[in-house]
Amino acid sequence: MDAQEALARRLERAKKLQEQREKEMVEKQKQQEMAAAAAATGGSVLNVAALLASGTQVTPQIAMAAQMAALQAKALAETGIAVPSYYNPAAVNPMKFAEQEKKRKMLWQGKKEGQISV
């Protein structure tokens, strides 16, 4: 009986942990959806306002992440160049990154027939 009781306790703990993980995943998805919606709207002030309106507790880290996502979305909309996800969004200016990528493409694209080298 002791082995059966121990197994039953383990199963109960596993169910509780699974439910907890599912709740965390749902919360993360909601936060990601909020961040995506906030980035699509534009300004970072609107992003924080949208987060506050949703009832989510807004920490400085969340506010900064929303602001960085908005800057990256703006740079993508204006230039068509997205900052790779492996860069720290707080450390990279998306507009300067896009400008650097354009210069790199121009440098390596080669000469056209009508161009004269200087």
C-alpha positions as CSV (number, residue, x, y, z in Angstrom):
1,M,0.0,0.0,0.0
2,D,2.8,2.4,0.7
3,A,4.1,2.1,-2.8
4,Q,0.6,2.8,-4.2
5,E,0.2,5.8,-2.0
6,A,3.6,7.2,-3.0
7,L,2.7,6.7,-6.7
8,A,-0.6,8.4,-6.2
9,R,1.1,11.4,-4.5
10,R,3.6,11.6,-7.3
11,L,0.8,11.6,-9.9
12,E,-1.0,14.4,-8.0
13,R,2.2,16.5,-7.8
14,A,2.8,15.9,-11.5
15,K,-0.7,17.0,-12.4
16,K,-0.3,20.1,-10.3
17,L,3.0,20.9,-11.9
18,Q,1.5,20.3,-15.4
19,E,-1.4,22.7,-14.6
20,Q,1.0,25.3,-13.3
21,R,3.2,25.0,-16.5
22,E,0.1,25.4,-18.7
23,K,-1.0,28.5,-16.8
24,E,2.5,30.0,-17.2
25,M,2.5,29.2,-20.9
26,V,-0.9,30.9,-21.3
27,E,0.4,33.9,-19.5
28,K,3.5,34.0,-21.7
29,Q,1.4,33.8,-24.8
30,K,-0.8,36.6,-23.6
31,Q,2.2,38.8,-22.9
32,Q,3.6,38.0,-26.3
33,E,0.3,38.8,-28.0
34,M,0.2,42.0,-26.0
35,A,3.7,42.9,-27.0
36,A,3.0,42.1,-30.7
37,A,-0.2,44.2,-30.6
38,A,1.7,47.0,-28.9
39,A,4.5,46.9,-31.4
40,A,2.0,47.0,-34.2
41,T,0.3,50.1,-32.8
42,G,3.5,52.2,-32.8
43,G,4.4,54.4,-29.9
44,S,5.8,53.0,-26.6
45,V,3.4,55.2,-24.6
46,L,0.5,53.4,-26.2
47,N,2.2,50.1,-25.5
48,V,2.4,50.7,-21.8
49,A,-1.1,52.0,-21.8
50,A,-2.4,48.9,-23.5
51,L,-0.5,46.7,-21.0
52,L,-2.0,48.7,-18.1
53,A,-5.5,48.5,-19.6
54,S,-5.2,44.7,-19.9
55,G,-4.7,44.4,-16.1
56,T,-1.2,43.1,-16.5
57,Q,1.3,44.3,-13.9
58,V,3.8,46.5,-15.8
59,T,7.4,46.3,-14.6
60,P,10.2,48.6,-15.9
61,Q,11.6,45.6,-17.8
62,I,8.3,44.9,-19.5
63,A,7.9,48.6,-20.4
64,M,11.4,48.7,-21.8
65,A,10.9,45.5,-23.8
66,A,7.7,47.0,-25.3
67,Q,9.5,50.2,-26.2
68,M,12.3,48.2,-27.9
69,A,9.8,46.1,-29.8
70,A,8.1,49.3,-31.0
71,L,11.5,50.7,-32.2
72,Q,12.3,47.4,-34.0
73,A,8.8,47.4,-35.7
74,K,9.2,51.0,-36.8
75,A,12.6,50.2,-38.3
76,L,11.3,47.2,-40.1
77,A,8.4,49.2,-41.5
78,E,10.6,52.0,-42.7
79,T,13.5,50.1,-44.1
80,G,12.4,46.5,-44.6
81,I,15.4,45.2,-42.6
82,A,14.7,43.4,-39.4
83,V,17.2,43.1,-36.5
84,P,18.0,39.5,-35.8
85,S,16.6,38.0,-32.7
86,Y,20.0,37.1,-31.3
87,Y,20.9,40.7,-30.7
88,N,20.0,42.3,-27.4
89,P,17.2,44.8,-28.4
90,A,18.3,47.2,-25.6
91,A,21.9,47.3,-26.9
92,V,21.2,47.7,-30.7
93,N,19.8,50.7,-32.4
94,P,17.5,49.2,-35.1
95,M,17.8,52.2,-37.4
96,K,21.6,52.2,-37.3
97,F,21.6,48.5,-37.9
98,A,19.4,48.9,-40.9
99,E,21.6,51.7,-42.3
100,Q,24.7,49.5,-41.8
101,E,23.0,46.6,-43.6
102,K,22.1,48.8,-46.6
103,K,25.6,50.0,-46.8
104,R,26.9,46.5,-46.7
105,K,24.5,45.4,-49.5
106,M,25.6,48.3,-51.6
107,L,29.3,47.5,-51.1
108,W,29.0,43.8,-52.0
109,Q,26.4,44.0,-54.8
110,G,29.0,44.7,-57.5
111,K,29.1,47.3,-60.3
112,K,26.5,47.8,-62.9
113,E,27.5,48.2,-66.6
114,G,26.8,51.9,-66.7
115,Q,28.7,52.8,-63.5
116,I,32.1,54.4,-63.4
117,S,34.4,53.6,-60.5
118,V,35.7,56.7,-58.6
